[in-house]
Amino acid sequence: MKLKNVLIVVNDIEKSIAFYKSIFGLEVLLDNDGNVIMTEGLVLQDAKIWKKFLGRDITPKNNSCELYFEENSIEEFSKKLENYSEPIEYVNRLMTHSWGQKVIRFYDPDGNLIEVGTPM
């Protein structure tokens, strides 16, 4: 068995597609009307569909998991975030851990936590 995809819940599919395409260069592989599969195994699920399917509330910014990306040119990536067309809500701006890894943590437009770090 292998992990195939990671699904995150979003309120506006088109806005989220634009965000992940602009910030991370991801592309849409399949659009199933409220369920979008992007490159790198990311799946975007419309919040209304997800809530109906689960029968439970969705809790944005629950900080219980994160999407992790690696970037060699993290200073350039940091500038890309600063210049994004909409404000980015940071958990922490570019910082260096005691073990030498540089990271940035922030939320996507729907409160899904993202970390971008330099390769270890």
Summary of the structure (lengths in Angstrom):
residues: 120
radius of gyration: 14.8
end to end distance: 26.5
largest distance: 44.3
contacts: 294
relative contact order: 0.20
helix: 27%
strand: 34%
